[in-house]
Every structure is written in structure tokens, then in C-alpha cells.
Amino acid sequence: MNEFSTSVLQFTHLDQSKGSKNIGVFLPAEEVKLKRTRVPKQPPMMSDGVSPTLPKCNKGPKRPRSVVWYYFDKILHEPQRARCKICGATCHHANNTSNLFKHLRVKHPSTYKEAESQREAEMELYLELKAKSGKPFIRPGIRGRRPKSLTAITAPIVKAEESVMMNTSARETVVVRKSYGAEKVKQTMTRALLKMITVDLHTASIVNGKGFREFVRSLDARYEIPSKKNIVKNLLPELAEETKHKIKLDVVIASYFALTVETWTYRESQIFMTLSAHFIKDSWEMSSIVLETFDCTEDKTETNVATSFKRITDEWGITDRVIALVADNSEDVIHSASLVNGWEELICFGHTINQVISHALTSVAELVRIQKKTSDAVAYFEKSIKASDTLAAVQQQHSLPVHKLKQENPRFWTSTYAMFERMVEQYEAVNTVLCFLGKDHMCLCDDEVELIRSVVEVLKPFEAATKELCTEQYTYMSKVIPIATLLQQVTSVGMATLPGPQSALKNALISQMQQHFTSVENNYKLAVSTLLDPRFKRHAFTDATALELSHQRLLSELATVVQISDTPSLPSDPSYANDTAGSFWNMFDRKVSEAGAMKTSASEAENETRRYFKEANIPRNANPLNWWKLNEVQFPHLKVLAQKYLCIPATSAPSNRLFSKEGDLTAFKREQIKPGNLHTVLFLNKNLA
């Protein structure tokens, strides 16, 4: 190999060691015909025989074209004027962009802000590329208007740690900078990543996905995604501890708390309980926090559950301020545990409605038969692709909505209602397809369809009530009495005119509601929360005796609040100190003073209550806490009880997850998280959002 070939190969090796992507193809030396070819000088050798790495000589990145030209067009034959794409006005630019930016700032302020942001982003990218090119750093600037935040853009690059590598001649420097000079920016992006993982209930392994990493790089190539191990072992626990300290600031101030317990199964083998607390802040904002999620698979006994509850509330310092615990009535262990800790248990209203309707549907034999027949037909269409495709074609031919059939979930009555409602809509197309495919025994006859239609009508008020519970962000316990009363009244209307199965269903519903709803007006916490809700007050009650008892008990409790907050000082006369007669009468004077204080407290409580009930009810869709925030000065003692009882939720689980697809999706996502990380992730899922 001649001298020229050797030099070329050495230069090629040097270029590849620097990561260059321009790999040339070299022909044999005897086939290369060169004229006036200059042989490149070999790089000097170090003492150890290794060639030093030289910086690539290039001109660096090209400065980006001004973003203002996204909004202006140049005018032919007028080289120093441009036309605005937004309003059509022309501006003189004199080969710079100052006037163009001024036009955007004056005429189109929102567009100007967008242009400024875009300009800063492009300049930041330009500075980064220029720094990576190996050129000495030059203070940047752009023609026309200088970006206001230029200093903020360049600061991370200027202040970044630098490592310097000198070449042989010691005349050039290569500056290698960190991906982020400002650690705060990296922390902000990491915090957003952790929030996404916990709020959306993703597993930490999402950061290992190739697609996810490419997506993040497309947003900001400088951000280094933390590893899954670092997220699970360090970042999430640190964020949970930080969040806990922030939440405790509100917890310490709050006066009263209501607890809810959600029991759920993890991968059909483990049983977990999630204990949450609900309270009203001084600013009259409802706050709900997850306290802890714990495994009770092996220790689900009255004593162990009660001990776990108390341990958690003691850790948060709220044991003595808990006024009620809301749970599913099927959990006897929770009921006993709440009694052990001295807390009154209230039944989850959502699960109560579900139990009422499920029992009523199963008590009518004809409905059970039709329900199974409908479910079998839906299952056939779910399993057979041919049947589902044929159904879609028939729906189009008959001008019916192209909807899929809905299958019921035995746990939730709302799914049965949805299955019946969809079958009434599509029964003609369904029967056509079943007959065409030789499944005549699955077809619903006209009488059966009419029965299903009547069942849908009977259950429509219950569906509306459940939907209201599920769509509200927070459902107050004060809604239990109004909804329970109205459902009983609506169901009782028109019973005599209905045929056998429909009448039997209504009778079953009324019987179930009498069993589960009769005592709601006699429960003081339910009654007082309704009385203190400015949407309902006394109008939601049907039992006059229960209303009067609740009212008298409210007055008694309010008088205690008045006495505690406005304790009058005992009459004192300085002359009594040296008067033996005065000291002789001290006991009598104290007795008279206490009697007067009691009379004052009772009268003040009665006056304040009377004024409250004379106020007009606010609209049913209004937020009761907003009303109390505006009127707390007028009712300084009633507001204490309002904060105490309006913090009690109507459901043990978040209302939007009761009988909806979101609940099933949440359950599925929870099962993807390892048991050891459940508490941390679910804690942040609720409290960080």
C-alpha cells in the first residue's frame, strides 16, 4: 500500500472515531486517478502512539430564519415591504424585522406572544446546536427586536459545567456541556413524569418503552428519563412524603373528618382496603385525601381492621375528630371495627341502591327468564364475528343506529338496564339476524320486548338518580333523604294500572326501599346534613315526627356551640373580694349566671336557626359550600355544624367510579401495579391530582 492510501485510511479511521456519519467509499489506489491532489497531513502522534481527537472543523449551525416571516409575505417589486397574513396590512421592514414585530405587538397581541415563544424556542435550539458544534461561544443576538428572555435561555449554557480538551497546537478548545445546566428544569420535567404515572395509574415500566422514550425525545431531546428502578425506589416515595407534608398543613387546621373505606380485590387473590378522609377547609372547599392502602388478606378480622384504622388515623392525628365512617353495608368487619373505635358507620348510598334494584329484579321469575335470554343473545353476538357483521349491515338497511349490543355485569344493575335499553332499540335487527343464522330460539317475541320496555320505564328514575351520583365530583350525604324519598314516591305512582310482571317489579322495589330507606329520616347525621344543606333544608322530609326530632336535636347541639364560643364572664365586683357577705353569696351568683348563660345560648341558637330556615332555598344544582362561604358571617354558629356534617360523602368509593366504565378501568390499572407499590401510587393518584 502506497503512502497516499495509508494516509487516507488513517484519516477515515479518525473521522469515524468522532462519530461522523459521512463514511466514504475508497477505491483501490491503482484505480484512482488524481490530478493536483494534496496528500492530507497525518495527525501528530502522542507519546503512547495514539492519535489525539481533533474537533471537526465546520461553520456550525445556520442561524434560524426569523419567525416573523410565518406571519408576513414579501411583496414582489417592493423589496422593503411585507404584507401581514392576518389583516392584509403592509409594513415597511427595511431589511430587518423590527417593524414587523411591532405590527404584531400592536395589532395582534396574542399572535405576537405566540411568535415570541416560538422565537425563543428556536433560539434555544440554535444555541444548543452551536455549543455542540465545537465553536467558541459567542454572545447571541438576532436582528430586530431582542427576545426578552434571551438571558434566561443562554444562562443554562453559559453556567453549565465545562470540560476542556486541548489539541496539539493548544489553539482550539472543545467545550462539552451538560444536557441541562439548570437542575430546576430537569426536576420540573421529572415531577410531570411522576404525576403522569400516578394520576393515570401507569406502571413505572412505561419509561422502559421504546416508543415512550422516542416520544419524550421528540419533545425535548435533552431530558434524560430516569430508570424504572430509580422511580420506584426513590422518586415516588420522596414525592409521596413531600405530598404528605403539604396535605398535613390542611389536616391540622380542619375540625371534623368523615372516613370512607373501599374494599377491593387485587388479582382475585388479595384483599386491600383504601381508607380516605374528607373535610371542609376554612375556605369552604371540599377536600378528599387518601390516607393509606393496606393489605388485609390474612388479617381481615374485627380486631385487626380496627387496629389498622386507628393506627392510620393516629398517624395523621385525626382520630378524635372523626365523626362518621362510610362503608359498604356488606362488610360486617368494617361495621364492628368502626364501633370499636367509637365511630358511627353510615351505609354507602350507591351500594344500597344497587342492592335494592338487584334484589327486586331477581325476585320476579319472568324477569329473570327474560334477562337470561337477552344476555345469552348478546353473548352470541359478542362471540360470533359473522353475527356482529351481519347485525351492522342489517342496522344500516333498516336505518337503525349502528350500535353494538351491551352485555350486563351481574354486580351492577345499571349494566342490566343498559342491556335492556339497547335491546329495545335494536330488537328488530337482532331478530332478523338470529332468524337468518338459524338461531330462532334466541329471538325475543313482542310480549317479551314490551315487558323489557316497561322495565326500562320503571327503572328510569333509579337510573337518573344513580347517574347523578356518578357524575358529580363529590356527592354530599345530604342528598340521601331527598333521593330516597322521591324514588319511593315515583315508584308508587300508577301501580294499579300495570299488568302482572310490571306490577310485581314495582311491588318488589317498594318492598326493598321500605327495608333500606325507612330509617333514613330518623338517622340524625343524615337528617342534620340535609337540614344544613341550603338546597333542601326542611323540604326533603316526609316524616313530620322525624323532622321535629332532628330539628330539636340540632337546636340542642347548636346551643352547645354557642355556649362554647360565647361563654359569658361571671359577674364580679371588686368589693366582693374583701366582703365576707359577697363571698357567702358566690355560689348563688354562679348558679344564677349559669342559668342565664344557658337561656342565652338556647335563645341565640333558636334565633339563628329561625333566620336560616327563613332564607330562600338555593337552586338544586348549586354548590352548598359556596352559599355558606357567602353567609358564614350571618350564621357564625350554624357554620360550625355545616362544616361538621356536610363533609360526609354519600358513597364509600369515589362516586364517578361506582357503576361506570371508569371504575372497571381503574380496577384493571390497579392490578398492573405491584402490591408493594400500591400504597405509594394510590396515595399520589388521589392526593397529587
Long-range contacts (C-beta under 8 A, 24 or more apart in sequence): 1-29, 2-29, 3-39, 4-29, 4-37, 4-39, 5-29, 7-39, 7-40, 7-42, 8-40, 10-42, 10-43, 10-51, 11-40, 14-43, 14-51, 14-53, 14-54, 17-53, 18-53, 18-54, 18-56, 20-56, 43-168, 44-168, 52-167, 52-168, 53-165, 54-167, 55-134, 55-167, 55-172, 55-174, 56-133, 56-134, 58-133, 60-129, 60-130, 60-133, 60-135, 61-126, 61-129, 61-130, 61-133, 63-126, 63-142, 64-122, 64-123, 64-125, 64-126, 66-97, 66-119, 66-142, 66-143, 66-144, 67-115, 67-118, 67-119, 67-122, 68-97, 68-100, 68-101, 68-104, 68-115, 68-119, 68-144, 69-97, 70-115, 70-118, 71-100, 71-104, 71-108, 71-111, 71-115, 72-100, 84-108, 86-111, 96-143, 96-144, 97-143, 97-144, 97-145, 98-144, 98-145, 100-144, 101-144, 101-145, 102-145, 116-147, 116-148, 119-147, 120-147, 120-149, 120-150, 120-153, 123-147, 123-150, 123-153, 124-153, 127-153, 127-154, 127-157, 128-157, 128-222, 131-157, 131-175, 131-177, 132-177, 134-174, 134-175, 136-173, 136-175, 137-175, 155-181, 155-182, 156-180, 156-181, 156-182, 156-185, 157-181, 179-222, 179-223, 179-224, 180-222, 180-223, 186-223, 186-224, 189-220, 189-223, 190-226, 190-235, 191-239, 193-225, 193-226, 193-231, 194-231, 194-235, 194-236, 194-239, 194-684, 195-684, 195-688, 195-689, 197-231, 197-236, 197-681, 198-236, 198-681, 198-684, 198-685, 198-688, 198-689, 199-684, 199-685, 199-688, 199-689, 200-669, 201-666, 201-669, 201-670, 201-672, 201-673, 201-681, 201-685, 202-669, 203-672, 203-673, 204-228, 204-231, 204-232, 204-236, 204-677, 207-231, 232-677, 236-677, 236-680, 236-681, 236-684, 237-680, 239-684, 239-688, 240-680, 240-683, 240-684, 243-683, 243-684, 243-687, 243-688, 244-683, 244-687, 247-289, 247-687, 248-316, 248-317, 250-279, 250-281, 250-287, 251-277, 251-279, 251-289, 251-316, 251-317, 251-318, 252-317, 253-281, 253-282, 254-279, 254-280, 254-281, 254-287, 254-318, 254-321, 255-279, 255-321, 255-640, 255-643, 255-644, 256-280, 256-321, 256-322, 256-323, 256-643, 256-644, 256-647, 257-318, 257-321, 257-322, 257-323, 257-647, 258-322, 258-323, 258-324, 258-325, 258-326, 258-647, 258-648, 258-649, 259-309, 259-313, 259-322, 259-324, 259-325, 259-326, 259-343, 260-325, 260-326, 260-327, 260-348, 260-649, 260-651, 260-652, 260-653, 261-325, 261-326, 261-327, 261-328, 261-331, 261-334, 261-652, 262-652, 262-653, 263-327, 263-328, 263-331, 263-334, 264-667, 264-670, 266-670, 266-671, 266-675, 266-678, 267-671, 269-297, 270-295, 270-297, 270-675, 271-295, 271-296, 271-297, 271-300, 272-296, 272-678, 273-305, 273-308, 274-682, 275-309, 275-312, 276-686, 277-316, 277-318, 278-647, 278-648, 278-649, 279-647, 280-625, 280-643, 280-646, 280-647, 283-629, 284-625, 284-626, 284-628, 284-629, 284-632, 285-625, 286-474, 286-625, 286-647, 288-474, 288-649, 288-686, 289-686, 289-687, 290-682, 290-683, 290-685, 290-686, 290-687, 291-316, 292-679, 292-683, 293-678, 293-679, 293-682, 293-683, 294-679, 295-675, 300-333, 301-333, 302-333, 302-336, 302-337, 302-340, 303-340, 305-333, 305-334, 305-336, 305-337, 306-336, 306-337, 306-338, 306-340, 306-341, 309-337, 309-338, 309-341, 310-341, 313-341, 323-525, 323-644, 323-645, 323-647, 323-648, 324-525, 324-648, 326-477, 326-648, 326-649, 326-650, 326-651, 326-652, 327-652, 328-652, 329-355, 344-525, 346-477, 346-523, 346-525, 346-526, 346-648, 348-650, 348-651, 348-652, 348-653, 349-469, 349-475, 349-477, 349-479, 349-480, 349-483, 349-484, 349-650, 349-651, 350-466, 350-469, 350-470, 350-650, 350-651, 350-652, 350-653, 350-655, 350-658, 350-659, 351-651, 351-652, 352-516, 352-517, 353-462, 353-465, 353-466, 353-469, 354-412, 354-413, 354-414, 354-466, 354-659, 355-512, 355-516, 356-509, 356-512, 356-513, 356-516, 356-517, 357-413, 357-459, 357-462, 357-509, 357-512, 358-413, 359-508, 359-512, 360-505, 360-508, 360-509, 360-511, 360-512, 361-413, 361-416, 361-505, 361-508, 363-504, 363-508, 364-501, 364-504, 364-505, 364-508, 366-451, 366-500, 366-501, 366-504, 367-451, 367-455, 367-501, 367-505, 370-444, 370-448, 370-451, 370-452, 371-408, 371-416, 371-420, 373-442, 373-444, 373-448, 374-419, 374-420, 374-423, 374-444, 374-452, 375-407, 375-408, 375-419, 376-442, 377-405, 377-423, 377-430, 377-434, 377-442, 377-444, 378-405, 378-406, 378-407, 378-408, 378-419, 378-423, 379-407, 380-434, 380-439, 380-442, 381-405, 381-430, 381-433, 382-407, 384-437, 386-437, 387-433, 387-437, 390-433, 390-436, 390-437, 391-426, 391-429, 391-430, 391-433, 394-429, 394-432, 394-433, 395-426, 395-429, 398-428, 398-429, 398-432, 400-425, 400-426, 400-428, 400-429, 401-425, 401-426, 405-430, 412-659, 413-459, 413-462, 413-659, 414-463, 414-466, 414-659, 415-659, 417-456, 417-459, 417-462, 417-463, 420-452, 420-455, 420-456, 421-456, 423-449, 423-452, 424-449, 424-452, 424-453, 424-456, 451-501, 451-502, 454-498, 454-501, 454-502, 455-502, 455-505, 458-491, 458-502, 458-505, 458-506, 458-509, 461-486, 461-487, 461-490, 461-491, 462-487, 462-509, 466-658, 466-659, 469-650, 469-651, 469-655, 469-658, 470-655, 470-656, 470-657, 470-658, 470-659, 470-660, 471-655, 471-656, 472-655, 472-656, 473-655, 473-656, 474-649, 474-655, 475-649, 475-650, 475-651, 475-655, 476-529, 476-533, 476-624, 476-646, 476-648, 476-649, 476-650, 477-525, 477-526, 477-529, 477-645, 477-646, 477-648, 477-649, 477-650, 478-526, 478-529, 478-530, 478-532, 478-533, 478-535, 478-536, 478-624, 478-645, 478-646, 479-533, 479-536, 479-650, 480-520, 480-526, 480-530, 480-650, 481-520, 481-521, 481-526, 481-527, 481-530, 481-536, 481-540, 481-541, 482-530, 482-536, 482-540, 484-513, 484-517, 484-520, 485-517, 485-521, 485-540, 485-541, 485-542, 487-513, 487-517, 488-513, 488-514, 488-517, 521-546, 521-547, 521-550, 522-546, 522-549, 524-550, 524-553, 525-645, 525-648, 528-553, 528-554, 528-557, 528-641, 528-645, 529-645, 529-646, 529-648, 532-638, 532-641, 532-642, 532-645, 532-646, 533-624, 533-646, 534-615, 534-617, 534-618, 534-622, 534-624, 534-627, 534-628, 535-617, 535-618, 535-619, 535-620, 535-622, 535-624, 536-617, 537-613, 537-617, 538-613, 539-617, 551-609, 554-609, 554-641, 555-602, 555-605, 555-606, 555-609, 557-641, 558-605, 558-608, 558-609, 558-637, 558-638, 558-641, 559-598, 559-601, 559-602, 559-604, 559-605, 560-601, 561-605, 561-637, 561-640, 561-641, 562-600, 562-601, 562-604, 562-605, 562-608, 562-637, 563-597, 563-598, 563-601, 565-636, 565-637, 565-640, 566-600, 566-601, 566-604, 567-597, 568-593, 568-596, 568-597, 568-600, 604-637, 605-637, 608-635, 608-636, 608-637, 608-638, 609-638, 611-635, 612-638
